[in-house]
Amino acid sequence: MTVTRSRGFAAVLGAITLTVTMGTAAQAFTFTQSSGFVLGTETHTVGPSALDGIRYFGPAVSTTDGSAGLPAGLGSFSTIAWGNGLNAGLDGNIANAPSFTVMPGPGPNADKSGLLIVGSNGTINVGETVVLADIFHRNRVISGPTLLHVDIFSILNIFDGADLVLANTNNVAVDFNETSNGGTCNPATQISATPCDDFATFPLDSFASVGFSVGGQDYVLTFSANCLAGDPNTARCDFPDPNDPTQARIITAENNINHLQILMTLSVAAVPAPPALVLMGLGLAAALAAARRRRD
């Protein structure tokens, strides 16, 4: 009798397990992602010239749509640069942007620091992690003005074939710390031999997961950062910031072109067992335990 009851209970558990795992077959989706630094959200220190300020380089990547805490109609751009002698505003000629391939780099803004963000398009399968965007920080020793703050506007679209199943917009408010290049560096934010490395912070919930449903199945996208540990020309990711658990911190090596990747992982959302089956399973488990106690 004990064996028979055990098999019956196992069969019910099997049914419950089947209910939980049904519909989790792997599926591939395509994605598009675009991100840009939003013109008009920047703040900076005062430089010695009235022309000094932050310059963006066009063309525009996207335009804000009134979501994600930003007003509608603001243009976002892939490249932003700063430093002494840099006229504020927009330069529509992307060829004038600082080089993100060599240091110090050619061109009219060779002595400027800059940020470049490049979104990705591709395919993602369940259980797979892909590169969503590449960010480069051209970290130069500069004089003011220095960047203090800028917003990054991001648009992520997920497609099931030709059908748009997720349209997600996100705003990342970035605070930038251009450190002094003289004196003693803070060892907690120093990753290179050149004093002193810069760092940026942004809200950790900017990386909050998002979900969507297709054919009755729920999916979850999670996000992370890859600082390519071990590469001397790269950033260090502190998630969270040791000084503030609500923030993330990215440290970039001075006098280097630092490379940071934003990653996206696709998972199947857990499907809870129907309450009736759960209660049935719990009831059978209690009955089986009582039967064993009586037998003993």
Secondary structure, 3 states (H helix, E strand, C coil): CHHHHHHHHHHHHHHHHHHHHCCCCCCEEEEEEEEEEECCCCEECCCCCCCECCEEEEEEEEECCCCCCCCCCCEEEEEEEECCCCECEEECCHHHCCCCCCCCCCCCCCCCEEEEEEECEEEEECCCEEEEEEEEEEECCCCCCCEEEEEEEEEEEEEECCEEEEEEEEEEEEEEECCCCCCCCCHHHCCCCCCCCEEEEEEHHHHCCEEEEECCEEEEEEEEEECCCCCCCEEEEECCECCECCEEEEEECCCEEEEEEEEEEEEECCCCCCHHHHHHHHHHHHHHHHHHHHHC
